[in-house]
Amino acid sequence: MSITFIGGGNMATALIGGMRSRGHAAAEFHVVEPHAEPRARIEARFPGIHVSSETTAAAVAGADLIVLAVKPQQMRAAAQALAAQLPSTAPPVVLSIAAGIRLADLGRWLGGATRIVRAMPNTPALIGKGISGAFAPAGVDGAGRALAAEVLEAAGELVWVDSEPMLDAVTGVSGSGPAYVFYFLEALEEVARDLGFSAGDARRLAHATFAGAVALAQGSDVAPATLRAQVTSKGGTTERALAAMEKNFVKASIIAAVNAATERARELGDAFGTEA
């Protein structure tokens, strides 16, 4: 396999690292990164990898897959530079991991390309614990989907969605989701400190509680609501705590937050789509 990454930031590094850990050779990768510092980091971490400062014909020659791993604000320029170098026959599959950039706009910037997969990973991909949502239009065959999946699954789990608009919902649920978890941990740590624990012990209590509960849920075949009921004794401490959360609309607030993030993802897609 031969893969070219346009952009050499943290997410590209995580994906390459995940694939290297799965047995892919450094020589299979080419990274285009205009800034010297990230280029040097990539070369130091992955000896033998091909690195260049701009998108040239040599950078994409023979690539089976091209991963666009730049910020959304940089996507139009990166795609237009890539379009000038794509082969006219048997073009590679292009995988975009930029939030908010829709296939129609990306295809336009790429000169009419149709073999494009759009994905939304999240930041735990940086440690191989992420989850991505992905959509492939009809122009991408099974082999193309498999190429994209091999890259994305190197950094965690993968969920395919049936329509592109569902990627906005992926953004709302899991793309922005790590911040929701960090917010909850922040609250647990804060109240633990207020109750007299040291900062270190407060963090340990919060993190271990969250990690243990998630592991318990992942290892069970019952719904979270059932697990919650199983640890909620009538008249006990947990019941009192959950009653306080319900009184303060905690669940409703989480639902509203996810819907707000999803709507903002749609707005960003509209805004990026106005670029010529």
N, C-alpha and C positions, 0 to 999 in steps of 0.2 A: 504494500500500500504506500502511496505517496500523498502527503497532505501538506498544503500550504496554509499557514495562518497569516492573515492580514491583521496585524496588531499583536504586540508581544507583552501585554499586561498580565495582571494576576490570573484572570480567567484562562487565557491562552496557556499560561505556564501550568496551571492546575490540570488542564485537559491533556497537555503533552506529558506531564508527569504521570498522570493516571494511565495513559497508554504505554508509556515506557515501563511502568510496573507490570503491565500485562504482556510484556515481551516484545513490544515494537522497538525497532532499532532507531537510534537518534538520526541516522541517515535518511530515514523515511520522512523527516519533517523539514520544512523550509518556513522560516518566520520572516515576515516583512515588518520591520519596526523602524520608524524614522528617527527615534531618539537613541542616543549613544548609550545611556546608562542602562535601560532595560535590555538593549542588545547585548551588552557585556554580561548582565546577569544571566541571560538565557544561555549564552555560550559557556559561561562558567558552570552552570548547573547541568547542562546537557552537552558534554563534549562530543563533537562530531556532527552536531546539528548544523544545518545550513541557515545562515542569517544574512539578510540584506537590508538596506536602508530605504529602498523604494520598490514599488511593484513593477517588475520588468518581465519580459517574456521568459527569461531564464528562471525567474522566481516561481512561475506557475507551470512551466513546461513539464508535461507528464503527470500533473497532479490528478489524482482520482477525486479528491475533495478539496475545496477551498473553504476555510472557515473565516468568516468576517467577524473579528473579535475586537472591534473598535467601539468607541462611545457613540451613542446615537447621533450626537451633533457632528461627528466626523464621518458618518456613514456615506453621505452623498459623494463627498470627495473621494473616499476610499473606493466606493463602487465604480465611480466613473474612471478612476485610474485603472482599476481591474478590468473594466469593460474593454479598454484599448488593447489588452493583452490576452484576452480569452480566445482560444482557437475557434474558428468558424465551424468546424466539424467536430462532432463528439465532444462537446464542452463538458467540463467536470461538473459535479454537483456542487452547489454553493450552500453552505450552512451559515445562517445568520444567528448570532446570539445577542444581538442588540435589542434592547427593549423599545417597543413602540414603532419600529420600522416595519411597515406592512409590505407584503409580497408585491403588490402592484407597483408601489413606489420603488422598491428595490429592483424589481425586474426592469422598470423604466430606466433607472440609473445604470443598470448593467447592459443596456442596449437591447432589451427584449428577451433576456434570459428567462427560461421557465423552469429549469431544473434547480429549484431553490427550496430548501427546507428552512423553516423559521422555528427557533427554539427560545425558550425562556428558562435559563438555569437560575439557581439562587446561590447565595454566597457560601453555604456549607460545601459547595463543590470544591472550594479551595482546600479542603481537607479530605476530599473523597466521600463526603457524606451528604451531597446535595441531592436535589431532585429537579428534573427539567420537564417542562411541558413542550411538546413539539407538534408541528403541523406540516404535512407535506401535501401539496396540491397534486392534481392528476398528472402533471408533467413529470413527476418524480416516480420512477418505478420501484419495485421492491428492492432491487440492488442498491439504488440510491438511498432509500430509507435505511437500509442496513448499514451503509457507510456512516450516515449521520448518527445512527444509534450507537455504533461502536465507539465513536468519539464521546458522545454525551454520557453513555453509561460508564465510561472510564472515571467519571467524577461523581457517580451516584446512581440514583434510580431515574427512570424515564417513563413518562406518561404521554401517549399519543392522543391528540384531540381530533375530533371529526370536522371542526371548522376553525378557520383562522380567528374569528372573534373570540373563541374560547381562550385564546392566549392572553387576552386582557384579564379574564377571570383567573388564569394561572398566575398572572402577575399579582393580582389582588390577594390570592390565597397563599401561594408559596414563594413568589418572587419577593414580595414585601414581608412575607411571613416571619423570617428570622427576626426582624425588628420587633414584631409583636411578642415573640418569645423573650427577647432581651428586655423588653419593657416590663414583662411580668417578673422576670428575674430581678430586675432593678427594684421593683416594689417589695419582693420578698426579702431581698438583702436589706433594704432600708428599714422595714419594720423589725427585722431581726436585730439590727443594730440598736433601734429604739428600745427594744426589749432587753438590752443589756449584753448582747453578744459582741465579741470583737469583730472587726471588719473581716478578718480571715475566716473565722468560724461562721459568720453570717453568710459569706459567699459559699462556703462548703455546704452548709445546710440547704441553701437555695438551689445550688447546682445539682447536688446529689438527689434532692427530692424530685426535681424536674426530670433529670436523666433516668432515675429509677422508675418514675411513673410512666414515662414514654416507653421504656423497655418492657414494663409490665403490659402496657396496652398492645405493643407490637407482638408480644408473645402470646396474646390471648385472641380467641376467635369471637369474643363478644364485643358489643358496642361500648364506646366510652361511657354512655349514660348508665349502662348496667354496672360497669366497674365503679362508677361514682356511687351508685346506690349501694353497692356491696361494702363500701367503706364509710357509709353514712348511717350511723346508729341513731335511732329515734331518741331525741332529747339530748344527744351528745354534742361534742365540740364541733365536729364537721358540719352537722346540721345547722348549728348556729352560724358558722362561717358562711355556708352557702346561702342561708337566708339573708345575710347581710349583702352578699353579692347580688342576689336577685333584687333586693330592695334598691340597690344602687345601679341596676340595669347593666351589670357587667357583661352578660351574654349578649344583650341587645347592642351594647356599645361595640363589642368585637365584630358582630355582624355588620353594623353600620360602618366600621372602619374598613372591613374587607370590601364592601360595596363602594366606598369612597375611593379606595385605591384602584379598584377595577374601572370606575368611571374616569379617574385621572389617566389611566393607561389609554383609554379610548381617546381622551382629549389630546394626549401627546401624539398618538397615531394620526389624528386629524391634522395637528400642527406640522408634523414632519412631512405629511403628504402634500402640503402646499408648496414645498420646495421644488423648484423646476428641475 
